[in-house]
Amino acid sequence: ESISLALELAERWFVQHEYQQALAFLYEFRLYLEPRDEAFLLQNIYDLVKIADTSLAEQKKLPTLVSFYRFLTNLHVDHTPYYLRLAYWLIESGDLYEAELSLVGASGDILYQEEFEDLQKKEK
């Protein structure tokens, strides 16, 4: 029940395009959950991140996307997809040096090795 309320509050922020505020709240809320509930919340967080990514990309807000993923890599430092998306948006922004640094954060995760290699190729 409390997860439902937290998600409802986060969705209200999302409607107002307050993505970082919503996600910061959900990540903090995560600290107080049992592991089974945490997995459920994380999946909802990942879904919300995809929504924000799509919305910002459609509006071609590259600096906002870079900032958004830098924020997310600080909130969830061991979630490789955030580093990969940060690298992607840095490449799109033309900041190849920073993209390379972001890819370092994703380099050791074998689950995402193919995406990592694709971004390395795109970077060159």
N, C-alpha and C positions, 0 to 999 in steps of 0.2 A: 504494500500500500504506500509506504513512504517513497519507494522508487517511482511509483506512478506520479506522485505529487512532484518529485524532483524533476522528472521528465516533462511534466506539464509546465512547470516554471521555466525550464530551459527552452521549451518550444515557444513560449511567449517572447523570450529574448530573441529567439531565432526569427520570429515574424518581424521583429523590429531591427533585424540585421545586426544584433548585438551578439555575434558569434563567439567572440572570445570570452565575454562575460558568462555566457551560457555554459561553455565548455569548462571554464575555470571552476564554476560552481559544481558541475557534474564530477569533475576529477577530484575535487575536494570531498564531495559527498561519498565518492568511492572508498575513501579511507575508512569509513565507518560501517562497511558492509561485510557480510560473510562471503567467503570465496564463491559460492554458487550464485549469490546475488550480484557479486562483482562482475562475473562473466556476462551476465545478462545486461548490466549497465554498460559495460564496455562495448558490447555489440551495438547498443543504441547510440553510444557516443560516436562510434565509427560511422554509423549510418548518418548521423547529423553532420559529421565532417564532410562526407561525400556530398550532402546537400549544399553545404556552404561552398565547397570547392566548385561545384557545378554553377552555382549562382554567381560567384565572383568571376569565374572563367567566362561565363556568357557576357558579363559586363566588361570583360577585358581589363580587369583590375589587377595587373601583374604585381605592382608593389604591395598591394593589400594581400595578395596570395602568398607572396614571399614572407611578409610579416606574420601572416596567419600560421604558416607552417613552422616558422622559427618559434613562435609562441607554443605550438603543439609539441615540438621536439623538446622544449623545456618542461612541459607538463608531463610528458610520457617519454622519457629518454630511451627506453628500451623497445620502442615500437618502430620497427624498421620502415613500414610504409610511410610514416611521416617524413623520414629522412629522404626517401625516394621521391616523394611529391615535392619536397622543398628543393631538391636537386633539379627536378623537372622544371619547376617554375623559375628557378635561377637561370637555367639554360635558356628558357624562353625569354627571359629578361636580358640575356646577353652577358650575365655575370658568371663566366665559366670557372673562374678561380673559386668563388664561393660554392659553386655547384660541386666542384671536385672535393672541397672540404666536407660538404654535406654527404657526399657519397662514401666518405670514410666511415661515417656513422652507420652505414648500411652494408659495408663490405663483408662483415663476418657472418651474416645471416644466410645460411644455405637455402632457407625457404624462399628467399627472394633473389637468388643469384641471377636468374634470367633477366628480371627487371633491372637489376644492378648493371649487368653487362650491356643491356639495351641503352641505358642512360649514359654509360661510359662511351659507347659508340656515337651517340647523338651529340655528346659533349665535344667531340673532335671535329 
